[in-house]
Structures are given as structure tokens and as C-alpha cells.
Amino acid sequence: MSEKKAQATILLELIRERYRPLMGQDGTAYAVQVDGPSVALPLTGVGGLRVQMARVYTDACGGQVPGAGALSDAIAVFTGEAYACDPEPVNLRVASHGEAVVLDLGTADGRCVVATADGWSIEQRSPVLFRRTKLIAPLPTPIPGGTIDAFRALFNVADDDWPLIVGWMVGALLPDLPYPVLGLFGLRGSAKSVATRMIVNAISPSPAPTRSTPRDVKAWIIGAYAGWTSGIDNVSVISDEFSDWLCRASTGEGMIDRALYTDNDVSVISFRRPIIINGIEPVGGQGDLANRLLPIDLLPITEYKDERDVWAAYAEALPGALGALLDLLTAVLAGRDHVTTGGVARMADFARVLAALDRATGWKSLPRYLALASATEAESLSQFGEALRDFAETTPGGRWTGTPTQLWEHLTPKDAHGEPRPPKDWPNVRRMREQIKRNVPALRAFGITVDLDQRSADRNRERLIVLIDTTRTTTSESPRISSSASSATSATTSNQRKHADDTTAHIVRRPSASSARA
């Protein structure tokens, strides 16, 4: 038997003595130490089983270093044993265990917090499996009976909004919740980045708590998957694509990619994550994201402090604050099945968390959240959506019916010669339905409803769009489409445009969303 084979055999025996193979539900093979922490090690990579066993072999064999081929052979056999196992859940930072919530403290000894409706405790070994990545750093040991007061003093936020930040942090301790995207907005110098890092590190410390706006979806997903919370720093513009990424991370993200370039198999990544973004102004124009956004305005800083002193105060306050957050988590676990939210919030699960907190503390975080959500939705109209709203509000009788081409001609700005001059990112006729759908929630906040499912009754069966300003009509039902609808809409085009031009100057605008938010 060759030297290489002998090394591989010894390595495999050492692995089996110390680890059991595991197949995660994500299709990844892991190793779990026998009688050790409930931490699933990857088989390769920095800190993985391969590196660990190279050290173990050297210690066991009098300093002899194993060959790379022997390590590869032993790991390959162990990987095959993992693939023969039934899949098991492997969690990141937080997990469910029956009715309890388990929080991985990220320490080398595998300690965790187990929280139930009756309280929380620190356990030496987790009842569920966790995985660790380079973005998972240890949490401080929480202090029972701790207070959040010293932590509160570090944030320049209005008293009405502070319970929402606390509620978001408590929600981030719950696994598999559809998480609202926390948006921290304020003027330059309002410590947006510092606040973001503080909140991220209070829930799941990371060596990289914030990052710049991602440009590549694969890099975004891999980074978000590796950490529990992510902070996106200094957001200025949110593209439609990035808006979709944020929404999917909030309510459930997934990516399918080739496992290897040499085979036809695929790898699957699926997750939900609590995400924070910050910037100077809330970025509008993304209706789906507006439905999932929790916007918080940071107050201007009137007295600047040395950053070292701020972080020293943070480190001192964090253990007590984490204990207080866990106390609130137990209150949510005890009360969330006994509260109602009225069914009006888009993020209904998060609204239930706030309702349970309000029940336990006497706060009024849920009404504040609903008011902010309504105002944010109204503010999220894109430039095209604003044109659609203005046109609907100036239409005679509060109703308009026509073809997509007719609507595009009405909405698109014209030059001095009457020729269409669409602005940048203005949709063409084919993409207009998609843009309308993105703006429908925000339009609804202004009393504008859109029906995209009508067709003309003639033999051409043309697709029609119906706009209804419910503030000026007696019913929000779509009008019946007659057989002459197609020709009628064409005939009234010029008259409607003239009427809109004549009456725009006399329209009294409703209060803007920004004033409602203030």
C-alpha cells in the first residue's frame, strides 16, 4: 500500500473519530464535531474540516505533514458519506426550536441563548445546528435584567421613532420573518453610517457591518447569505434591479446557479435577511420597496463626540441592551398570538411584533409604523407614476378608458413642436404596463385605481386601460366597456387632452405625502 494511501486511511479514521457527516438542507456537506459545539463546519475552505484535520494529523503523527492528495482523498470519502445522510437544517445566527428561539452567540465554545415565552437563558450547547462564516462574529454575553437606556442615548432619533428601531431589532431576532427594510435617512453629518453599524452589530456582529450598493446580483446574494444582517451604506439611487433584490431579501431570496462548470448540477441559495439602508433622502420611485420600507429620520447632531468615546460607550451599553432586547423578545413570543393588527399592514408579521411590544410596554409603535408606511407608499411614485396620477386627477368625471398607446401619448412630455420627448427611464408602450403595476400601490394612496384587464368588445379585442379617480367618482368599480369603446377612446383623445390642459391650473392639490409624514 502506498504512502499516500496510508495517509488517506489514517486521515479518514481520525475524521470519523472526531466528526459526523452531515448534509444540510441547502445541499452543502458539513462536519459536526462529536461531543463538541453544535457548529457545522464546511469541509473545505479557511477554517473548514480539511484545515482542521491537517493540524490533527500532524499532532497525531509526531509532526508529520499530510500530503495534499491524501487530504483530498479522505475529504472526498467523507463527503460521500455526508451525501448519503438525510438533509438536516443548518441555521445562521438565529433559529427556531419548537416554540423557542435560539440565538447563536458566535463563541468558540458554542454557547447560545434559548428564548421562550417564559424567559431566556444562556445554554452551553445549542439544541440546533448553526454554521459560521467570516461575517459572523461573537456577540457579548447578554446581561439578565439589562436596560436599553444607555443604548438609546447613542441614537439621534425622535422619541416616537425609537420604539420602531427597537421593534426592528427584536424582529431581527426572530427566524424566518418577512423583515421590513430599515431605512435610516438624514442630513450629512447625522451619523447614519455609525447608527447602521451599531444596529447591525447589536444583532449579529460582523467585521464588515456595512457595504456599498452592490452592482452584481450574484455578489449581493452571496454576501447577504453569509451574514445575518447587512447594512447598505450611503444609498443615493436605487435601480429597479436593486429594489427587487432588497424586496426578495426581505420576504425570501433565492438564487440557482451551476454547481460546477464541469457538470449539469445546480446549487441553490435561499434566505431571508434583515437589511438596513441609509442615505440622505428616502429614495422614491420603487413601489414594491416602499411597501417593505421602515423609514426613520435621524435628527441633526448638535454636539459631536470623539468616535472612540462613542464606541467605548456602545461596547459598555451593548450587553445590557442585548439582555433588554431578549426580554422584549420573550414578551413578543408570549403575546404575538393574542394581538391583532387590523390586516392593513403590508408587512403583517412585523406589525404583529410591534403590536405585541405595544401590549407589553405601552408604546404606540404600531400606529406610528402604519402612518409612516402610508406616507412612504404615497411618496414612492416614479416620474412616470406622477404623470399618471396628474392625468387621472384632471380627467373629466374622474374616469378615463383608452388603449396603452393612447395613454402613452397623453403622458409623455412633448417638445415645442408637439413631438414626444420621453425623459430618461421613461417606459415605451410595451413596458408601460410593468411601470403602471409598480406604481399601483402608491397611486392607491392618492385615490387612483387602475384596471389593466379590460378589452374592447369589438372583434379586435384591443387591450384597454381604465383609470379611476375614486375621490371624484361615486364608485370604484370599473366602467362597463361597450362595443364602441375602442373608437370612442380614440375620438375623445384630443378633447380629454384639451380639457386637461384647460383645467390643470385650477386643480387644488391634495396635501403631499412628505407633509403627511412630517
Secondary structure, 3 states (H helix, E strand, C coil): CCHHHHHHHHHHHHHHHHEEEEEECCCCEEEEECCCCCEEEECCCCCCHHHHHHHHHHHHCCCCCCCHHHHHHHHHHHHHHHHCCCEECCECCEEEECCEEEEECCCCCCCEEEEECCEEEEECCCCCCEECCCCCCCCCCCCCCCCCHHHHCCCCECCCCHHHHHHHHHHHCCCCCCCCEEEEECCCCCCHHHHHHHHHHHHCCCCCCEECCCCCHHHHHHHHHHCCCEEECCCCCCCHHHHHHHHHHHHCEEEEEECCCCCCCEEEEEECCCEEEEECCCCCCCHHHHHHEEEEEECCCCCCCCHHHHHHHHHHHHHHHHHHHHHHHHHHHHHHHHCCCCCCCCCHHHHHHHHHHHHHHCCCHHHHHHHHHHHHHHHCCCHHHHHHHHHHHCCHHHEEEECHHHHHHHHCCECCCCCECCCCCCCCCCCHHHHHHHHHHHHHHCCEEEEEEEECCCCCCCEEEEEEECCCCCCCCCCCCCCCHHHHHHHHHHHHHHHHHHHHHHCCCCCCHHHHHC
